[in-house]
Amino acid sequence: MESLKIGSLWEKTSANGVPFMSGELIINGKTVKIVAFRNKQEWIDENDKRPQWEIRKSKDKQGLTI
């Protein structure tokens, strides 16, 4: 039976107290490291047309996308 899992996320808090998630997605058999940041409340409208979270490719400590 094929697994329905396509990735994992971990809840974290940055050094300056900002909550975020880090994790990985499996896309076409390859693992892609990602981070997700909560959009600022003033960017989220009452019609829910803007997402609450933004997902980006993760960067290592030297700033290289991994």
C-alpha positions as CSV (number, residue, x, y, z in Angstrom):
1,M,0.0,0.0,0.0
2,E,1.3,3.4,-1.0
3,S,2.0,5.8,1.9
4,L,0.0,9.1,1.9
5,K,2.8,10.9,3.8
6,I,4.4,13.6,1.7
7,G,6.5,15.3,4.4
8,S,6.9,16.4,8.0
9,L,6.9,19.7,10.0
10,W,8.3,20.7,13.4
11,E,7.2,23.7,15.4
12,K,10.0,25.9,16.5
13,T,10.7,29.4,17.8
14,S,13.5,31.7,16.5
15,A,16.1,33.3,18.7
16,N,14.0,36.5,18.7
17,G,10.8,34.7,19.7
18,V,9.1,34.3,16.2
19,P,7.2,31.0,15.8
20,F,7.9,29.1,12.6
21,M,7.9,25.5,11.3
22,S,10.7,23.7,9.6
23,G,10.5,20.4,7.8
24,E,10.7,18.6,4.5
25,L,8.5,17.6,1.6
26,I,9.0,14.7,-0.6
27,I,8.5,15.8,-4.3
28,N,9.1,13.3,-7.1
29,G,11.1,11.1,-4.7
30,K,13.4,13.9,-3.6
31,T,13.4,15.5,-0.2
32,V,13.1,19.3,-0.2
33,K,13.9,21.1,3.1
34,I,11.3,23.9,3.9
35,V,10.5,26.5,6.5
36,A,7.1,28.1,7.1
37,F,6.5,31.5,8.6
38,R,3.2,33.0,9.8
39,N,2.1,36.0,7.9
40,K,1.6,39.2,9.9
41,Q,-2.0,39.5,11.1
42,E,-2.4,42.8,9.2
43,W,-1.7,41.0,6.0
44,I,-4.5,38.5,6.5
45,D,-7.9,39.8,5.4
46,E,-11.3,38.9,6.7
47,N,-12.1,37.0,3.4
48,D,-9.3,34.5,4.0
49,K,-7.8,35.3,0.5
50,R,-4.3,35.6,2.0
51,P,-2.7,32.5,3.6
52,Q,-1.8,32.4,7.3
53,W,1.5,30.7,6.6
54,E,4.1,31.2,3.8
55,I,6.4,28.2,2.8
56,R,9.9,28.7,1.5
57,K,12.8,26.5,0.6
58,S,15.1,26.3,3.6
59,K,18.6,27.8,3.6
60,D,21.6,26.5,5.5
61,K,23.6,28.7,7.8
62,Q,25.7,30.0,4.9
63,G,22.6,31.1,3.0
64,L,22.6,28.4,0.4
65,T,19.2,26.9,-0.5
66,I,19.0,23.2,0.4
